[in-house]
């Protein structure tokens, strides 16, 4: 059963208007890509080269990513119209980039084209729960660097899961780093911005194949069982394409 093709919740008048505009934009892109075109008119699915234009998985992944991201923007997007327009304008580039990576790169993960996501069998327990602060500290002492994709363990009253984030600042003087979305952590993994009132605890993990795979696939765990996989945001999908699976260090530009 698809995790993405679900009935949307009820929207207020403003949300209906925004969502309608988003769907219209998506339909326009689809119509342009499906209509007969001369060689001077290139549509969405033909911008990225012959591989994407002829690969059916590329089209399916793009469609799934559009559906998921548009629904997310409709409910959680900016209310400022100019910011909304800029965000919409950037979607084709980001979505093509993710889809291109999924259809053309070999990774330890399988691709679920229908949902525009990664797939791998979920372990019975959340990896990283037994990781020590010492091993985490040792790894980040050597590898903490701006732009590195990192795993964040998120625990709440409902259960636990692992999210992808990236480092945007490192402070060597006090052995801390700042994750772009989740805030400050010590090299030992301790979250310095944990939300006490929300009963949420975040821990920086040392990356491993099991940990990064679960983060990419959206695995979740309840307290005594596995949970339903969560759909990654477009931002996390972009981050997943920057993982160096052999060492998990910052990938070098080719």
MDAnalysis code that builds the backbone (N, CA, C; Angstrom):
import MDAnalysis as mda
import numpy as np

u = mda.Universe.empty(762, n_residues=254, atom_resindex=np.repeat(np.arange(254), 3), trajectory=True)
u.add_TopologyAttr("name", ["N", "CA", "C"] * 254)
u.add_TopologyAttr("resid", np.arange(1, 255))
u.add_TopologyAttr("resname", ["UNK", "UNK", "UNK", "UNK", "UNK", "UNK", "UNK", "UNK", "UNK", "UNK", "UNK", "UNK", "UNK", "UNK", "UNK", "UNK", "UNK", "UNK", "UNK", "UNK", "UNK", "UNK", "UNK", "UNK", "UNK", "UNK", "UNK", "UNK", "UNK", "UNK", "UNK", "UNK", "UNK", "UNK", "UNK", "UNK", "UNK", "UNK", "UNK", "UNK", "UNK", "UNK", "UNK", "UNK", "UNK", "UNK", "UNK", "UNK", "UNK", "UNK", "UNK", "UNK", "UNK", "UNK", "UNK", "UNK", "UNK", "UNK", "UNK", "UNK", "UNK", "UNK", "UNK", "UNK", "UNK", "UNK", "UNK", "UNK", "UNK", "UNK", "UNK", "UNK", "UNK", "UNK", "UNK", "UNK", "UNK", "UNK", "UNK", "UNK", "UNK", "UNK", "UNK", "UNK", "UNK", "UNK", "UNK", "UNK", "UNK", "UNK", "UNK", "UNK", "UNK", "UNK", "UNK", "UNK", "UNK", "UNK", "UNK", "UNK", "UNK", "UNK", "UNK", "UNK", "UNK", "UNK", "UNK", "UNK", "UNK", "UNK", "UNK", "UNK", "UNK", "UNK", "UNK", "UNK", "UNK", "UNK", "UNK", "UNK", "UNK", "UNK", "UNK", "UNK", "UNK", "UNK", "UNK", "UNK", "UNK", "UNK", "UNK", "UNK", "UNK", "UNK", "UNK", "UNK", "UNK", "UNK", "UNK", "UNK", "UNK", "UNK", "UNK", "UNK", "UNK", "UNK", "UNK", "UNK", "UNK", "UNK", "UNK", "UNK", "UNK", "UNK", "UNK", "UNK", "UNK", "UNK", "UNK", "UNK", "UNK", "UNK", "UNK", "UNK", "UNK", "UNK", "UNK", "UNK", "UNK", "UNK", "UNK", "UNK", "UNK", "UNK", "UNK", "UNK", "UNK", "UNK", "UNK", "UNK", "UNK", "UNK", "UNK", "UNK", "UNK", "UNK", "UNK", "UNK", "UNK", "UNK", "UNK", "UNK", "UNK", "UNK", "UNK", "UNK", "UNK", "UNK", "UNK", "UNK", "UNK", "UNK", "UNK", "UNK", "UNK", "UNK", "UNK", "UNK", "UNK", "UNK", "UNK", "UNK", "UNK", "UNK", "UNK", "UNK", "UNK", "UNK", "UNK", "UNK", "UNK", "UNK", "UNK", "UNK", "UNK", "UNK", "UNK", "UNK", "UNK", "UNK", "UNK", "UNK", "UNK", "UNK", "UNK", "UNK", "UNK", "UNK", "UNK", "UNK", "UNK", "UNK", "UNK", "UNK", "UNK", "UNK", "UNK", "UNK", "UNK", "UNK", "UNK", "UNK", "UNK", "UNK"])
u.atoms.positions = np.array([
    [0.850, -1.194, 0.000],
    [0.000, 0.000, 0.000],
    [0.877, 1.233, 0.000],
    [0.583, 2.194, -0.819],
    [1.374, 3.399, -0.907],
    [1.260, 4.207, 0.379],
    [2.395, 4.717, 0.838],
    [2.396, 5.561, 2.020],
    [2.133, 7.011, 1.650],
    [2.152, 7.319, 0.356],
    [2.057, 8.700, -0.069],
    [0.690, 9.049, -0.616],
    [0.023, 8.102, -1.248],
    [-1.282, 8.373, -1.839],
    [-2.366, 8.227, -0.796],
    [-2.401, 9.145, 0.136],
    [-3.381, 9.097, 1.203],
    [-4.360, 10.249, 1.060],
    [-5.561, 10.102, 1.620],
    [-6.542, 11.168, 1.582],
    [-6.035, 12.365, 2.375],
    [-6.066, 13.539, 1.737],
    [-5.571, 14.746, 2.393],
    [-6.551, 15.221, 3.452],
    [-6.052, 15.769, 4.563],
    [-6.944, 16.291, 5.600],
    [-7.666, 17.533, 5.116],
    [-8.720, 17.938, 5.840],
    [-9.494, 19.099, 5.452],
    [-8.645, 20.365, 5.557],
    [-8.847, 21.282, 4.585],
    [-8.082, 22.512, 4.539],
    [-8.977, 23.711, 4.772],
    [-8.418, 24.781, 5.361],
    [-9.178, 26.014, 5.467],
    [-9.148, 26.732, 4.122],
    [-9.834, 27.870, 4.032],
    [-9.962, 28.565, 2.753],
    [-8.613, 28.971, 2.174],
    [-7.733, 29.514, 3.006],
    [-6.429, 29.947, 2.514],
    [-5.587, 28.761, 2.049],
    [-5.646, 27.668, 2.806],
    [-4.879, 26.479, 2.426],
    [-5.393, 25.884, 1.129],
    [-6.732, 25.890, 0.959],
    [-7.306, 25.383, -0.286],
    [-6.806, 26.199, -1.474],
    [-6.729, 27.524, -1.288],
    [-6.269, 28.381, -2.362],
    [-4.823, 28.058, -2.716],
    [-3.972, 27.960, -1.671],
    [-2.556, 27.673, -1.900],
    [-2.371, 26.299, -2.548],
    [-3.103, 25.309, -2.026],
    [-2.960, 23.963, -2.562],
    [-3.439, 23.909, -4.013],
    [-4.516, 24.661, -4.302],
    [-4.999, 24.715, -5.672],
    [-3.969, 25.292, -6.616],
    [-3.278, 26.348, -6.160],
    [-2.234, 26.947, -6.983],
    [-1.085, 25.968, -7.201],
    [-0.747, 25.210, -6.156],
    [0.344, 24.241, -6.269],
    [-0.010, 23.127, -7.246],
    [-1.225, 22.606, -7.132],
    [-1.648, 21.544, -8.035],
    [-1.684, 22.048, -9.471],
    [-2.143, 23.293, -9.648],
    [-2.182, 23.871, -10.992],
    [-0.778, 23.948, -11.590],
    [0.188, 24.339, -10.750],
    [1.568, 24.423, -11.226],
    [2.094, 23.050, -11.615],
    [1.763, 22.051, -10.790],
    [2.198, 20.681, -11.077],
    [1.575, 20.173, -12.370],
    [0.273, 20.419, -12.542],
    [-0.408, 19.983, -13.754],
    [0.166, 20.663, -14.986],
    [0.517, 21.945, -14.852],
    [1.085, 22.667, -15.971],
    [2.400, 22.045, -16.409],
    [3.230, 21.693, -15.425],
    [4.500, 21.045, -15.753],
    [4.277, 19.700, -16.429],
    [3.282, 18.956, -15.946],
    [2.982, 17.651, -16.531],
    [2.482, 17.798, -17.956],
    [1.604, 18.786, -18.189],
    [1.067, 19.015, -19.522],
    [2.172, 19.403, -20.495],
    [3.103, 20.245, -20.013],
    [4.206, 20.661, -20.874],
    [5.077, 19.481, -21.249],
    [5.319, 18.601, -20.256],
    [6.202, 17.464, -20.514],
    [5.548, 16.409, -21.381],
    [4.203, 16.316, -21.360],
    [3.513, 15.286, -22.116],
    [3.058, 15.739, -23.500],
    [3.058, 17.040, -23.760],
    [2.550, 17.527, -25.030],
    [3.592, 17.414, -26.125],
    [3.159, 17.331, -27.422],
    [4.116, 17.296, -28.525],
    [4.944, 18.562, -28.537],
    [6.265, 18.438, -28.731],
    [7.141, 19.595, -28.680],
    [8.159, 19.518, -29.790],
    [8.586, 20.670, -30.257],
    [9.671, 20.725, -31.218],
    [10.970, 20.548, -30.475],
    [12.088, 20.435, -31.188],
    [13.384, 20.242, -30.546],
    [13.793, 21.446, -29.731],
    [13.140, 22.611, -29.976],
    [13.486, 23.812, -29.240],
    [12.675, 23.948, -27.962],
    [11.684, 23.070, -27.768],
    [10.837, 23.128, -26.585],
    [11.098, 21.906, -25.718],
    [11.755, 22.107, -24.616],
    [12.082, 20.976, -23.746],
    [11.231, 21.035, -22.503],
    [10.604, 19.926, -22.153],
    [9.747, 19.854, -20.971],
    [10.510, 19.399, -19.765],
    [9.773, 19.231, -18.685],
    [10.372, 18.894, -17.401],
    [11.198, 17.623, -17.462],
    [10.652, 16.554, -18.051],
    [11.325, 15.267, -18.007],
    [12.413, 15.130, -19.069],
    [12.569, 16.121, -19.947],
    [13.604, 16.006, -20.971],
    [14.741, 16.977, -20.746],
    [14.732, 17.685, -19.610],
    [15.779, 18.654, -19.328],
    [17.081, 17.991, -18.934],
    [17.005, 16.794, -18.423],
    [18.164, 16.238, -17.726],
    [18.974, 15.249, -18.536],
    [18.679, 15.070, -19.814],
    [19.467, 14.181, -20.639],
    [18.702, 12.960, -21.098],
    [19.351, 12.162, -21.950],
    [18.678, 11.022, -22.570],
    [18.285, 9.959, -21.558],
    [19.114, 9.707, -20.553],
    [18.816, 8.657, -19.567],
    [17.483, 8.926, -18.883],
    [17.295, 10.162, -18.388],
    [16.077, 10.494, -17.682],
    [14.874, 10.527, -18.604],
    [15.087, 11.000, -19.838],
    [13.977, 11.115, -20.770],
    [13.405, 9.776, -21.193],
    [14.226, 8.716, -21.142],
    [13.777, 7.409, -21.596],
    [13.574, 6.409, -20.463],
    [13.939, 6.761, -19.260],
    [13.828, 5.850, -18.128],
    [12.467, 6.029, -17.460],
    [11.603, 5.005, -17.492],
    [10.272, 5.153, -16.892],
    [10.318, 5.390, -15.396],
    [11.354, 4.879, -14.721],
    [11.477, 5.093, -13.285],
    [11.704, 6.566, -12.965],
    [12.431, 7.256, -13.831],
    [12.702, 8.679, -13.604],
    [11.389, 9.453, -13.547],
    [10.501, 9.215, -14.498],
    [9.212, 9.909, -14.536],
    [8.379, 9.573, -13.308],
    [8.373, 8.297, -12.921],
    [7.572, 7.872, -11.775],
    [8.100, 8.484, -10.477],
    [9.412, 8.531, -10.330],
    [10.007, 9.124, -9.135],
    [9.694, 10.613, -9.061],
    [9.820, 11.313, -10.191],
    [9.515, 12.750, -10.218],
    [8.065, 13.006, -9.819],
    [7.154, 12.204, -10.337],
    [5.740, 12.376, -10.023],
    [5.484, 12.182, -8.530],
    [6.094, 11.137, -7.945],
    [5.907, 10.866, -6.514],
    [6.491, 11.978, -5.654],
    [7.669, 12.469, -6.031],
    [8.301, 13.540, -5.261],
    [7.493, 14.826, -5.348],
    [6.959, 15.112, -6.538],
    [6.117, 16.294, -6.680],
    [4.878, 16.187, -5.800],
    [4.218, 15.042, -5.844],
    [3.002, 14.855, -5.054],
    [3.278, 15.051, -3.568],
    [4.366, 14.462, -3.099],
    [4.694, 14.540, -1.678],
    [5.083, 15.959, -1.269],
    [5.908, 16.613, -2.068],
    [6.389, 17.938, -1.702],
    [5.299, 18.997, -1.815],
    [4.437, 18.872, -2.813],
    [3.339, 19.833, -2.946],
    [2.369, 19.739, -1.770],
    [2.081, 18.517, -1.355],
    [1.195, 18.337, -0.212],
    [1.827, 18.908, 1.057],
    [3.147, 18.698, 1.190],
    [3.855, 19.237, 2.356],
    [3.823, 20.764, 2.355],
    [4.072, 21.376, 1.198],
    [4.077, 22.835, 1.108],
    [2.682, 23.391, 1.371],
    [1.656, 22.691, 0.882],
    [0.286, 23.165, 1.070],
    [-0.079, 23.269, 2.543],
    [0.430, 22.359, 3.359],
    [0.077, 22.334, 4.781],
    [1.099, 23.023, 5.670],
    [2.376, 23.045, 5.237],
    [3.425, 23.576, 6.109],
    [4.286, 24.643, 5.447],
    [3.941, 25.024, 4.223],
    [4.750, 25.974, 3.480],
    [4.591, 27.407, 3.949],
    [5.416, 28.299, 3.401],
    [5.381, 29.702, 3.808],
    [4.098, 30.389, 3.355],
    [3.601, 31.321, 4.161],
    [2.409, 32.080, 3.798],
    [2.753, 33.260, 2.892],
    [4.025, 33.669, 2.914],
    [4.472, 34.766, 2.059],
    [4.488, 34.299, 0.602],
    [3.774, 35.014, -0.263],
    [3.604, 34.589, -1.649],
    [4.932, 34.576, -2.407],
    [5.771, 35.586, -2.194],
    [7.037, 35.646, -2.928],
    [7.963, 34.496, -2.528],
    [7.984, 34.157, -1.229],
    [8.791, 33.024, -0.774],
    [8.239, 31.728, -1.343],
    [6.896, 31.619, -1.382],
    [6.258, 30.429, -1.941],
    [6.621, 30.262, -3.404],
    [6.607, 31.352, -4.145],
    [6.955, 31.287, -5.566],
    [8.396, 30.841, -5.775],
    [9.303, 31.365, -4.970],
    [10.712, 30.967, -5.090],
    [10.891, 29.489, -4.768],
    [10.158, 29.040, -3.764],
    [10.265, 27.628, -3.394],
    [9.736, 26.732, -4.509],
    [8.615, 27.142, -5.107],
    [8.057, 26.377, -6.224],
    [8.997, 26.386, -7.423],
    [9.608, 27.545, -7.661],
    [10.509, 27.665, -8.807],
    [11.714, 26.747, -8.678],
    [12.124, 26.449, -7.441],
    [13.279, 25.583, -7.234],
    [12.966, 24.100, -7.264],
    [11.666, 23.738, -7.225],
    [11.298, 22.320, -7.177],
    [11.823, 21.507, -8.360],
    [11.661, 21.978, -9.610],
    [12.127, 21.158, -10.739],
    [13.591, 20.762, -10.628],
    [14.440, 21.707, -10.242],
    [15.880, 21.404, -10.119],
    [16.123, 20.350, -9.046],
    [15.542, 20.531, -7.862],
    [15.787, 19.600, -6.763],
    [15.213, 18.216, -7.058],
    [14.016, 18.182, -7.630],
    [13.370, 16.900, -7.909],
    [14.107, 16.147, -9.005],
    [14.508, 16.836, -10.065],
    [15.280, 16.174, -11.124],
    [16.593, 15.636, -10.579],
    [17.228, 16.412, -9.681],
    [18.505, 15.992, -9.120],
    [18.363, 14.700, -8.324],
    [17.325, 14.622, -7.482],
    [17.091, 13.411, -6.691],
    [16.752, 12.229, -7.590],
    [15.843, 12.439, -8.538],
    [15.424, 11.351, -9.432],
    [16.590, 10.849, -10.267],
    [17.427, 11.763, -10.745],
    [18.590, 11.378, -11.543],
    [19.525, 10.491, -10.734],
    [19.724, 10.857, -9.470],
    [20.611, 10.069, -8.615],
    [20.027, 8.680, -8.364],
    [18.737, 8.613, -8.071],
    [18.104, 7.330, -7.751],
    [18.167, 6.347, -8.913],
    [18.054, 6.839, -10.151],
    [18.024, 5.917, -11.286],
    [19.419, 5.604, -11.837],
    [20.441, 6.359, -11.425],
    [21.744, 6.186, -12.078],
    [22.888, 5.829, -11.134],
    [22.644, 5.781, -9.816],
    [23.722, 5.474, -8.883],
    [23.457, 4.167, -8.139],
    [24.531, 3.440, -7.909],
    [24.448, 2.192, -7.160],
    [24.739, 2.470, -5.686],
    [23.827, 2.035, -4.823],
    [23.989, 2.201, -3.376],
    [23.579, 0.892, -2.696],
    [23.790, 0.760, -1.394],
    [23.337, -0.447, -0.684],
    [21.811, -0.538, -0.589],
    [21.094, 0.494, -1.020],
    [19.648, 0.555, -0.878],
    [18.942, 0.238, -2.184],
    [17.696, -0.215, -2.073],
    [16.836, -0.387, -3.240],
    [16.020, 0.886, -3.440],
    [15.504, 1.061, -4.649],
    [14.707, 2.244, -4.975],
    [13.240, 1.852, -5.115],
    [12.377, 2.566, -4.398],
    [10.928, 2.416, -4.533],
    [10.455, 3.556, -5.433],
    [10.404, 3.294, -6.741],
    [10.081, 4.347, -7.709],
    [8.666, 4.874, -7.508],
    [7.721, 4.016, -7.151],
    [6.327, 4.432, -6.999],
    [6.179, 5.515, -5.935],
    [6.958, 5.407, -4.866],
    [6.888, 6.373, -3.772],
    [8.017, 7.391, -3.804],
    [8.912, 7.277, -4.780],
    [10.025, 8.210, -4.854],
    [10.876, 8.169, -3.606],
    [11.278, 6.951, -3.203],
    [11.987, 6.810, -1.930],
    [12.964, 5.644, -1.977],
    [13.747, 5.521, -0.903],
    [14.652, 4.392, -0.726],
    [13.925, 3.271, 0.010],
    [14.433, 2.044, -0.173],
    [13.811, 0.904, 0.506],
    [14.878, -0.105, 0.907],
    [14.750, -0.619, 2.119],
    [15.586, -1.712, 2.610],
    [14.856, -2.331, 3.794],
    [15.025, -3.647, 3.983],
    [14.354, -4.329, 5.071],
    [14.681, -3.658, 6.396],
    [13.659, -3.436, 7.210],
    [13.828, -2.732, 8.474],
    [14.306, -3.666, 9.570],
    [15.351, -3.276, 10.320],
    [15.789, -4.105, 11.450],
    [14.758, -4.078, 12.573],
    [14.795, -5.090, 13.422],
    [13.816, -5.197, 14.506],
    [13.947, -4.060, 15.507],
    [15.170, -3.614, 15.741],
    [15.400, -2.533, 16.694],
    [16.135, -1.387, 16.022],
    [15.955, -0.208, 16.557],
    [16.589, 0.987, 15.998],
    [18.107, 0.900, 16.157],
    [18.861, 0.970, 15.054],
    [20.322, 0.945, 15.182],
    [20.822, 2.247, 15.822],
    [21.879, 2.156, 16.554],
    [22.428, 3.353, 17.180],
    [22.053, 3.526, 18.632],
    [21.067, 2.769, 19.110],
    [20.641, 2.912, 20.503],
    [21.742, 2.493, 21.475],
    [22.597, 1.580, 21.042],
    [23.665, 1.089, 21.920],
    [25.008, 1.751, 21.629],
    [25.012, 2.735, 20.763],
    [26.264, 3.406, 20.409],
    [26.806, 4.192, 21.612],
    [28.103, 4.159, 21.810],
    [28.695, 4.839, 22.961],
    [29.098, 6.278, 22.619],
    [29.095, 7.116, 23.640],
    [29.512, 8.507, 23.456],
    [30.984, 8.579, 23.066],
    [31.781, 7.647, 23.555],
    [33.219, 7.633, 23.261],
    [33.475, 7.397, 21.778],
    [32.768, 6.407, 21.172],
    [32.980, 6.121, 19.753],
    [32.497, 7.270, 18.881],
    [31.407, 7.891, 19.302],
    [30.872, 9.042, 18.563],
    [31.874, 10.201, 18.613],
    [32.400, 10.477, 19.790],
    [33.363, 11.562, 19.964],
    [34.618, 11.331, 19.132],
    [35.125, 10.111, 19.148],
    [36.337, 9.785, 18.392],
    [36.140, 10.018, 16.907],
    [34.967, 9.623, 16.388],
    [34.709, 9.744, 14.949],
    [34.596, 11.213, 14.533],
    [33.866, 12.016, 15.296],
    [33.680, 13.418, 14.916],
    [34.936, 14.256, 15.175],
    [35.797, 13.817, 16.088],
    [37.080, 14.487, 16.260],
    [37.872, 14.447, 14.956],
    [37.707, 13.369, 14.206],
    [38.467, 13.192, 12.972],
    [37.718, 13.675, 11.731],
    [36.386, 13.653, 11.777],
    [35.636, 13.837, 10.527],
    [34.634, 14.977, 10.498],
    [34.443, 15.690, 11.609],
    [33.489, 16.805, 11.606],
    [33.931, 17.854, 10.595],
    [33.031, 18.191, 9.686],
    [33.371, 19.138, 8.626],
    [32.093, 19.757, 8.064],
    [32.175, 21.008, 7.661],
    [31.025, 21.688, 7.082],
    [30.514, 20.921, 5.865],
    [29.188, 20.694, 5.822],
    [28.574, 20.021, 4.684],
    [28.415, 18.522, 4.842],
    [28.998, 17.942, 5.896],
    [28.908, 16.494, 6.093],
    [27.478, 16.082, 6.457],
    [26.971, 15.032, 5.811],
    [25.643, 14.497, 6.127],
    [25.749, 13.631, 7.373],
    [24.887, 13.895, 8.356],
    [24.977, 13.216, 9.645],
    [23.604, 12.651, 10.049],
    [23.606, 11.578, 10.868],
    [22.346, 11.006, 11.360],
    [21.984, 11.522, 12.750],
    [20.710, 11.855, 12.934],
    [20.220, 12.341, 14.226],
    [19.136, 11.385, 14.723],
    [19.356, 10.794, 15.877],
    [18.356, 9.928, 16.498],
    [17.329, 10.801, 17.214],
    [16.055, 10.625, 16.864],
    [14.978, 11.398, 17.476],
    [14.097, 10.439, 18.277],
    [14.017, 10.670, 19.601],
    [13.182, 9.845, 20.466],
    [12.086, 10.700, 21.086],
    [10.874, 10.172, 21.076],
    [9.738, 10.895, 21.646],
    [8.838, 9.905, 22.376],
    [7.692, 10.384, 22.837],
    [6.744, 9.503, 23.513],
    [6.196, 8.444, 22.560],
    [6.191, 8.741, 21.262],
    [5.633, 7.799, 20.289],
    [6.604, 6.716, 19.859],
    [7.902, 6.976, 20.008],
    [8.888, 6.007, 19.563],
    [10.168, 6.690, 19.126],
    [10.838, 6.101, 18.140],
    [12.115, 6.660, 17.692],
    [12.295, 6.484, 16.189],
    [13.099, 7.343, 15.620],
    [13.503, 7.241, 14.221],
    [14.792, 8.031, 14.041],
    [15.398, 7.910, 12.869],
    [16.655, 8.603, 12.588],
    [16.442, 9.539, 11.401],
    [16.868, 10.787, 11.542],
    [16.730, 11.767, 10.469],
    [18.097, 12.165, 9.930],
    [18.120, 12.566, 8.677],
    [19.343, 13.069, 8.064],
    [19.433, 14.579, 8.254],
    [20.632, 15.058, 8.539],
    [20.883, 16.494, 8.643],
    [22.289, 16.737, 8.109],
    [22.743, 17.979, 8.156],
    [24.094, 18.289, 7.693],
    [24.738, 19.311, 8.612],
    [26.049, 19.244, 8.706],
    [26.796, 20.175, 9.554],
    [26.954, 21.513, 8.834],
    [26.622, 22.610, 9.525],
    [26.870, 23.919, 8.934],
    [27.821, 24.779, 9.785],
    [28.269, 24.219, 10.934],
    [29.256, 24.931, 11.732],
    [29.926, 23.966, 12.693],
    [31.247, 24.111, 12.857],
    [32.004, 23.295, 13.808],
    [32.793, 24.230, 14.722],
    [32.675, 24.021, 16.031],
    [33.429, 24.800, 17.006],
    [34.409, 23.867, 17.715],
    [35.638, 23.877, 17.250],
    [36.635, 22.969, 17.799],
    [37.019, 23.339, 19.231],
    [36.889, 24.622, 19.583],
    [37.319, 25.041, 20.911],
    [36.505, 24.408, 22.030],
    [35.207, 24.108, 21.756],
    [34.410, 23.442, 22.795],
    [33.816, 22.113, 22.316],
    [34.375, 21.586, 21.202],
    [34.006, 20.250, 20.717],
    [32.499, 20.132, 20.459],
    [31.951, 21.088, 19.739],
    [30.539, 21.041, 19.381],
    [30.375, 21.296, 17.892],
    [29.235, 20.898, 17.370],
    [28.906, 21.172, 15.968],
    [27.438, 21.561, 15.870],
    [27.108, 22.288, 14.806],
    [25.734, 22.729, 14.604],
    [25.153, 22.038, 13.383],
    [24.033, 21.342, 13.589],
    [23.313, 20.710, 12.486],
    [22.318, 21.720, 11.921],
    [22.195, 21.747, 10.614],
    [21.398, 22.768, 9.937],
    [19.971, 22.858, 10.452],
    [19.334, 21.724, 10.717],
    [17.947, 21.709, 11.184],
    [17.822, 21.478, 12.684],
    [18.626, 20.591, 13.224],
    [18.429, 20.137, 14.605],
    [19.273, 20.844, 15.651],
    [20.101, 21.787, 15.254],
    [20.804, 22.602, 16.234],
    [22.133, 22.039, 16.717],
    [22.506, 22.405, 17.942],
    [23.836, 22.111, 18.469],
    [23.928, 20.742, 19.152],
    [25.105, 20.107, 18.948],
    [25.418, 18.824, 19.586],
    [26.881, 18.831, 20.002],
    [27.185, 18.110, 21.062],
    [28.580, 17.866, 21.399],
    [29.089, 16.744, 20.502],
    [30.410, 16.617, 20.403],
    [30.984, 15.523, 19.617],
    [30.602, 14.162, 20.197],
    [30.226, 14.135, 21.466],
    [29.802, 12.877, 22.093],
    [28.360, 12.526, 21.734],
    [27.670, 13.436, 21.046],
    [26.322, 13.154, 20.580],
    [25.208, 13.790, 21.374],
    [25.545, 14.501, 22.439],
    [24.514, 15.084, 23.313],
    [23.877, 16.301, 22.648],
    [22.552, 16.288, 22.552],
    [21.839, 17.410, 21.977],
    [21.743, 18.561, 22.959],
    [22.081, 19.765, 22.502],
    [22.052, 20.941, 23.377],
    [20.798, 21.778, 23.177],
    [19.927, 21.333, 22.281],
    [18.674, 22.050, 22.028],
    [17.465, 21.142, 22.211],
    [17.585, 20.125, 23.047],
    [16.488, 19.184, 23.226],
    [15.253, 19.883, 23.798],
    [14.083, 19.497, 23.267],
    [12.827, 20.149, 23.604],
    [12.155, 19.425, 24.772],
    [12.408, 19.909, 25.981],
    [11.883, 19.261, 27.187],
    [10.360, 19.270, 27.199],
    [9.773, 20.390, 26.832],
    [8.318, 20.510, 26.888],
    [7.629, 19.601, 25.876],
    [8.334, 19.267, 24.793],
    [7.747, 18.409, 23.758],
    [8.108, 16.940, 23.972],
    [8.827, 16.672, 25.069],
    [9.247, 15.289, 25.377],
    [9.991, 14.665, 24.206],
    [10.861, 15.453, 23.603],
    [11.631, 14.992, 22.458],
    [13.118, 15.073, 22.785],
    [13.832, 14.005, 22.479],
    [15.267, 13.964, 22.739],
    [15.999, 13.638, 21.444],
    [17.009, 14.439, 21.128],
    [17.769, 14.249, 19.900],
    [19.223, 13.945, 20.230],
    [19.765, 12.948, 19.531],
    [21.133, 12.517, 19.781],
    [21.879, 12.394, 18.464],
    [23.054, 12.986, 18.404],
    [23.914, 12.835, 17.233],
    [24.535, 11.447, 17.241],
    [24.460, 10.755, 16.091],
    [25.024, 9.410, 15.992],
    [26.259, 9.396, 15.095],
    [27.129, 8.466, 15.361],
    [28.220, 8.173, 14.437],
    [27.614, 7.401, 13.266],
    [27.858, 7.807, 12.028],
    [27.228, 7.117, 10.894],
    [27.770, 5.708, 10.687],
    [26.878, 4.814, 10.303],
    [27.225, 3.450, 9.917],
    [26.252, 3.047, 8.811],
    [26.509, 1.940, 8.167],
    [25.629, 1.506, 7.087],
    [24.202, 1.288, 7.586],
    [24.046, 0.603, 8.724],
    [22.716, 0.315, 9.255],
    [21.988, 1.598, 9.650],
    [22.719, 2.511, 10.278],
    [22.111, 3.763, 10.738],
    [21.694, 4.636, 9.560],
    [22.585, 4.811, 8.589],
    [22.274, 5.668, 7.442],
    [21.195, 5.050, 6.561],
    [21.182, 3.726, 6.456],
    [20.142, 3.062, 5.666],
    [18.767, 3.274, 6.289],
    [18.677, 3.139, 7.601],
    [17.393, 3.348, 8.277],
    [16.930, 4.793, 8.161],
    [17.880, 5.729, 8.218],
    [17.524, 7.134, 8.055],
    [16.996, 7.400, 6.650],
    [17.669, 6.864, 5.645],
    [17.266, 7.075, 4.245],
    [15.914, 6.432, 3.938],
    [15.633, 5.309, 4.556],
    [14.395, 4.570, 4.279],
    [13.231, 4.995, 5.158],
    [13.464, 5.891, 6.090],
    [12.381, 6.380, 6.934],
    [11.876, 5.389, 7.958],
    [12.720, 4.471, 8.388],
    [12.294, 3.478, 9.374],
    [11.912, 4.141, 10.703],
    [10.866, 3.630, 11.303],
    [10.446, 4.116, 12.622],
    [10.189, 2.927, 13.534],
    [10.304, 3.163, 14.834],
    [10.066, 2.112, 15.819],
    [9.172, 2.638, 16.928],
    [8.178, 1.829, 17.280],
    [7.407, 2.095, 18.489],
    [8.200, 1.502, 19.642],
    [7.636, 1.528, 20.827],
    [8.405, 1.068, 21.982],
    [8.626, -0.445, 21.988],
    [7.714, -1.188, 21.383],
    [7.857, -2.641, 21.380],
    [7.763, -3.256, 19.993],
    [7.677, -2.442, 18.962],
    [7.523, -2.990, 17.609],
    [7.977, -1.974, 16.568],
    [8.000, -2.423, 15.320],
    [8.325, -1.521, 14.220],
    [7.133, -0.619, 13.931],
    [7.420, 0.586, 13.471],
    [6.361, 1.501, 13.068],
    [6.279, 1.592, 11.547],
    [5.282, 2.316, 11.060],
    [5.159, 2.550, 9.630],
    [6.261, 3.499, 9.167],
    [6.894, 3.235, 8.023],
    [7.950, 4.139, 7.538],
    [7.419, 5.547, 7.323],
    [8.239, 6.526, 7.623],
    [7.866, 7.910, 7.377],
    [8.385, 8.337, 6.000],
    [7.691, 9.243, 5.366],
    [8.117, 9.757, 4.069],
    [9.141, 10.870, 4.283],
    [10.310, 10.744, 3.681],
    [11.337, 11.761, 3.828],
    [10.950, 13.033, 3.077],
    [11.347, 14.160, 3.623],
    [11.141, 15.429, 2.930],
    [12.086, 15.501, 1.737],
    [11.811, 16.419, 0.831],
    [12.690, 16.604, -0.319],
    [14.089, 16.988, 0.139],
    [14.164, 17.758, 1.217],
    [15.466, 18.145, 1.770],
    [16.273, 16.919, 2.193],
    [15.633, 15.991, 2.904],
    [16.336, 14.777, 3.323],
    [16.695, 13.901, 2.140],
    [15.829, 13.854, 1.125],
    [16.149, 13.082, -0.073],
    [17.389, 13.652, -0.765],
    [17.498, 14.987, -0.802],
    [18.697, 15.603, -1.377],
    [19.929, 15.224, -0.557],
    [19.801, 15.257, 0.771],
    [20.923, 14.887, 1.628],
    [21.336, 13.431, 1.405],
    [20.350, 12.565, 1.187],
    [20.656, 11.143, 0.986],
    [21.510, 10.910, -0.255],
    [21.427, 11.818, -1.208],
    [22.227, 11.668, -2.433],
    [23.655, 12.155, -2.246],
    [23.964, 12.708, -1.076],
    [25.321, 13.198, -0.802],
    [26.078, 12.314, 0.186],
    [25.538, 11.127, 0.445],
    [26.201, 10.206, 1.379],
    [27.295, 9.435, 0.661],
    [28.473, 9.388, 1.257],
    [29.581, 8.590, 0.737],
    [29.531, 7.261, 1.493],
    [28.996, 6.220, 0.843],
    [28.630, 4.996, 1.539],
    [29.819, 4.149, 1.998],
    [30.991, 4.394, 1.478],
    [32.141, 3.584, 1.894],
    [32.713, 4.030, 3.236],
    [32.817, 5.345, 3.436],
    [33.450, 5.851, 4.658],
    [32.546, 6.795, 5.453],
    [31.483, 7.318, 4.821],
    [30.564, 8.285, 5.418],
    [31.242, 9.612, 5.725],
    [32.445, 9.804, 5.175],
    [33.107, 11.091, 5.297],
    [32.604, 12.008, 4.180],
    [33.019, 13.251, 4.215],
    [32.571, 14.213, 3.213],
    [33.023, 13.761, 1.838],
    [32.074, 13.598, 0.924],
    [32.386, 13.143, -0.422],
    [33.217, 14.197, -1.142],
    [34.222, 13.739, -1.881],
    [35.064, 14.655, -2.645],
    [34.408, 14.960, -3.982],
    [34.532, 16.194, -4.412],
    [34.005, 16.570, -5.717],
    [34.812, 15.921, -6.823],
    [34.064, 15.317, -7.765],
    [34.742, 14.637, -8.863],
    [35.071, 15.627, -9.966],
])
